[in-house]
C-alpha cells in the first residue's frame, strides 16, 4: 500500500470501451423504477465537501453536483422533464445496503472504489483520489505512525481505514487501541475531547473537518500515506442500462471540462462548510485518470 498503480487503461491509452459496448439483458432496471416513480433517489452522508447539509439546510457538495448532472442526463434519457430528485441520508454502513436494497439509485459521497466492493455494487469512473493519513492535536508528540505505540486511535466504522491501521499496528507491533465512531464528525470529536490520540481517515475529509473546528490551528494532519483511495459514485451491480447513462454523463463532464470547474468550485474557492477553502488543486492522479476514464481501479 502507499503507492497507486495506474490502471492498464491509463498505461496503454485504451479508450473507455465499456460505455460503447452493447448492453446485455439484465434483471436490474433502475431506469424503469425511475420512470415509474418519476423520481431518482440519491444516498448521501455528511462528508464535506463531497456531500453535506449546509447552514441553509440544503444538501450540497462536489459529489452532489455531479449527481445533479447525472439526474439531468436521466431526465433527458427518459424524457421526464418533471423528474424529481429525492435524498436519502445514510451513514458509513447503510450507504451500501441503501444501494443494494434499492432504497437509493446512486450514492453521492466519498466511497472508495475497490475490488472487494465491486463484488457487491457497481461504480462509475473515479472523481477524486485521496490518501489515508491522520489528524492529531498539536503538542501530542505524534509525527508518524510509529509514534502511536500503545496509544488510542479512532476510526469511522465500516471504512477501509480500519484494516489499514490494524495491519500497520500488527506489522510494527504498535499495540494501537482502535475505537470505532459512528461517523466522521464523531471521530473528529473524539480527538477534540481527548478520547483518542489520533483519527485516521482520508486526508481530504480530515482537512474539511479541521476547517470547521473551533480552533483549526490546534490540529495537524500528518503521517506517511497508508494508501490511495479512489472515490466513485456507487450504483447497483448488473444494471448496464442505468450504468451506461451514468458513465456517459461522467465522461461528458470530463471531456467538456465541467468536472474540473465543479472541482475548482469546491476545492480551491471558499465554498466549503462555513465558507472554508480547502486550497486543494487537482492532484496528478485525478488529472491523469481523466485522460482515459475507467470504472476500474488498481485496488
VEXBAPA-423359 format. One record per residue (C-alpha): x negated, y negated, z negated; residue number from 1. Coordinates in steps of 0.25 Angstrom, whole numbers. Each point is the difference from the previous one (the first is absolute). Layout:
# VEXBAPA-423359
((X; Y; Z); NUM);
...
# end
This chain:
# VEXBAPA-423359
((0; 0; 0); 1);
((-4; -15; 1); 2);
((-3; 0; 15); 3);
((11; 0; 10); 4);
((-2; 8; 13); 5);
((7; -6; 12); 6);
((11; 9; 6); 7);
((-4; 7; 13); 8);
((9; -9; 8); 9);
((-8; -12; -4); 10);
((-13; 6; 2); 11);
((3; 5; 14); 12);
((9; -11; 5); 13);
((13; 8; 1); 14);
((13; -7; 2); 15);
((12; 1; -9); 16);
((5; 13; 8); 17);
((10; 4; -10); 18);
((9; -11; 2); 19);
((1; 3; 15); 20);
((2; 15; -1); 21);
((13; 6; 3); 22);
((9; 1; -12); 23);
((5; 14; -5); 24);
((13; 4; -6); 25);
((0; -2; -15); 26);
((9; 2; -12); 27);
((-3; -14; -5); 28);
((9; -11; 5); 29);
((-3; -13; -7); 30);
((4; -8; 12); 31);
((14; 7; 0); 32);
((1; -3; -15); 33);
((-3; -15; 2); 34);
((9; -1; 12); 35);
((12; 6; -8); 36);
((-2; -8; -12); 37);
((-5; -13; 7); 38);
((-10; -1; -11); 39);
((-15; 3; -1); 40);
((-6; 2; -14); 41);
((-14; -4; -4); 42);
((-6; 6; -13); 43);
((-9; -10; -7); 44);
((-8; -1; -13); 45);
((-6; -11; -8); 46);
((-14; 0; 6); 47);
((-3; -15; 5); 48);
((-4; -4; 10); 49);
((6; 12; 7); 50);
((14; 0; -6); 51);
((5; -7; -12); 52);
((11; -9; -5); 53);
((-3; -15; 0); 54);
((4; -11; -9); 55);
((13; -2; 8); 56);
((4; 15; -1); 57);
((-4; 2; 14); 58);
((-7; 13; 4); 59);
((-12; -4; 8); 60);
((-14; 4; 4); 61);
((-10; 4; 11); 62);
((7; 14; 1); 63);
((14; -6; -1); 64);
((-3; -9; 12); 65);
((-5; 12; 8); 66);
((13; 8; -3); 67);
((8; -12; 4); 68);
((-6; 0; 13); 69);
((3; 15; 1); 70);
((14; -3; -4); 71);
((1; -9; 12); 72);
((-5; 11; 9); 73);
((10; 9; -5); 74);
((11; -10; 2); 75);
((-5; -1; 15); 76);
((-1; 15; 2); 77);
((14; 3; -5); 78);
((6; -13; 5); 79);
((5; -4; -14); 80);
((0; -15; -1); 81);
((6; 0; -14); 82);
((-9; 11; -6); 83);
((-2; -2; -15); 84);
((-12; 2; -8); 85);
((1; 6; -14); 86);
((-11; 1; -10); 87);
((-2; 12; -10); 88);
((-9; -3; -12); 89);
((-10; 12; -2); 90);
((-12; 3; -9); 91);
((-13; 7; 3); 92);
((7; 14; -2); 93);
((14; -2; 6); 94);
((-5; -7; 13); 95);
((-3; 14; 6); 96);
((14; 6; -4); 97);
((7; -12; 5); 98);
((-5; 3; 14); 99);
((1; 15; -1); 100);
((14; 0; -5); 101);
((5; -10; 10); 102);
((3; -11; -10); 103);
((-9; -10; 8); 104);
((-5; 0; 14); 105);
((-13; -7; -1); 106);
((-9; -2; -12); 107);
((-6; -14; 1); 108);
((-12; -1; -10); 109);
((-14; 4; -3); 110);
((1; 15; 2); 111);
((-13; 8; 4); 112);
((1; 8; 13); 113);
((-8; 13; -3); 114);
((1; 14; 5); 115);
((7; 6; -13); 116);
((11; -10; 1); 117);
((2; 2; 15); 118);
((4; 14; -3); 119);
((12; -6; -7); 120);
((3; -13; 7); 121);
((-3; -8; 13); 122);
((-9; -13; 1); 123);
((-1; -10; 11); 124);
((-14; -7; 3); 125);
((-7; -6; -12); 126);
((2; -15; -3); 127);
((-11; -1; -11); 128);
((-12; 6; -5); 129);
((-4; -1; -15); 130);
((-10; 6; -9); 131);
((2; 5; -14); 132);
((-8; -8; -11); 133);
((4; -4; -14); 134);
((4; -13; -8); 135);
((-6; -3; -14); 136);
((0; -11; -9); 137);
((-12; -9; 0); 138);
((-10; 4; -11); 139);
((4; 15; 0); 140);
((-14; 4; 3); 141);
((6; 8; 12); 142);
((-7; -2; 13); 143);
((1; 13; 7); 144);
((7; 14; -2); 145);
((-12; 5; -8); 146);
((4; -10; -11); 147);
((13; 6; -2); 148);
((-6; 12; -8); 149);
((10; 3; -12); 150);
((9; -12; 4); 151);
((14; -1; 4); 152);
((5; -2; 14); 153);
((15; -3; 4); 154);
((5; 5; 14); 155);
((13; -2; 6); 156);
((7; 14; 1); 157);
((2; 7; 13); 158);
((-11; -7; 7); 159);
((-12; 6; 7); 160);
((-9; -8; -10); 161);
((2; 11; -11); 162);
((-8; 11; 7); 163);
((-11; -9; 4); 164);
((-2; -5; -14); 165);
((1; 14; -6); 166);
((-10; 5; 10); 167);
((-10; -11; -3); 168);
((2; 3; -15); 169);
((-2; 15; 1); 170);
((-12; -1; 10); 171);
((-7; -11; -9); 172);
((4; 6; -13); 173);
((6; -13; -4); 174);
((11; 5; -9); 175);
((10; -11; 4); 176);
((13; 0; -7); 177);
((11; -3; 11); 178);
((13; -6; -3); 179);
((11; -1; 10); 180);
((9; -12; 2); 181);
((14; -1; 7); 182);
((-4; -11; 10); 183);
((-12; -9; 3); 184);
((5; -11; -8); 185);
((1; 9; -13); 186);
((-14; 5; 4); 187);
((-6; -14; 0); 188);
((7; -4; -13); 189);
((-7; 12; -7); 190);
((-13; -7; 3); 191);
((5; -14; -4); 192);
((5; 6; -13); 193);
((-12; 8; -3); 194);
((6; 13; 1); 195);
((-9; 4; 11); 196);
((-15; -4; 3); 197);
((3; 0; 15); 198);
((10; 2; 11); 199);
((-4; 7; 13); 200);
((8; -2; 13); 201);
((-1; -5; 14); 202);
((-8; -13; -1); 203);
((11; -9; 8); 204);
((10; 3; -10); 205);
((-10; -3; -12); 206);
((-3; -13; 7); 207);
((15; -3; 1); 208);
((3; 4; -15); 209);
((-12; -8; -5); 210);
((5; -13; 8); 211);
((13; 0; -8); 212);
((-6; 2; -14); 213);
((1; -10; -10); 214);
((-15; -3; 1); 215);
((-5; 7; 13); 216);
((-15; -4; -3); 217);
((0; 9; -12); 218);
((0; 13; 9); 219);
((-10; 5; 9); 220);
((2; 10; 12); 221);
((-12; 9; 1); 222);
((-6; 14; 2); 223);
((-5; 8; 13); 224);
((12; 3; 9); 225);
((5; 14; -3); 226);
((7; 2; 13); 227);
((6; -8; 12); 228);
((15; 0; -1); 229);
((8; -2; 14); 230);
((14; -5; -3); 231);
((11; 3; 10); 232);
((15; -1; 0); 233);
((6; 13; -4); 234);
((12; 7; 7); 235);
((6; 14; 1); 236);
((-7; 11; 7); 237);
((5; 7; 12); 238);
((8; -11; 5); 239);
((-7; -4; 13); 240);
((11; -9; 6); 241);
((-1; -10; -12); 242);
((-15; 1; -1); 243);
((-1; -4; 14); 244);
((7; -13; -2); 245);
((-8; -3; -13); 246);
((-13; 4; 7); 247);
((3; -8; 13); 248);
((3; -13; -8); 249);
((-12; 2; -9); 250);
((-9; 0; 13); 251);
((8; -11; 6); 252);
((-3; -9; -13); 253);
((-15; 4; 1); 254);
((-1; -2; 15); 255);
((7; -13; 0); 256);
((-8; -6; -12); 257);
((12; -1; -9); 258);
((-5; 10; -10); 259);
((-13; -9; -2); 260);
((9; -12; -2); 261);
((8; 7; -11); 262);
((-13; 5; -6); 263);
((-6; -14; -1); 264);
((13; -6; -6); 265);
((0; 10; -12); 266);
((-15; 2; -2); 267);
((-7; -13; 4); 268);
((10; -11; -4); 269);
((7; -4; -13); 270);
((12; 8; 2); 271);
((-1; 11; -10); 272);
((6; 1; -14); 273);
((1; -14; -6); 274);
((-7; -6; 12); 275);
((-12; 8; -2); 276);
((-10; 2; 11); 277);
((-8; 13; 1); 278);
((-10; -5; 9); 279);
((-2; 13; 7); 280);
((-3; -1; 15); 281);
((3; 13; 8); 282);
((-11; 10; -2); 283);
((-8; 7; 11); 284);
((7; 14; -3); 285);
((14; -6; 3); 286);
((-5; -9; 12); 287);
((-7; 13; 6); 288);
((12; 9; -2); 289);
((9; -10; 7); 290);
((-8; 1; 13); 291);
((5; 15; 1); 292);
((13; 2; -9); 293);
((2; 14; -5); 294);
((9; 5; -11); 295);
((-10; 10; -4); 296);
((-12; -4; -10); 297);
((-12; 7; -4); 298);
((5; 4; -14); 299);
# end
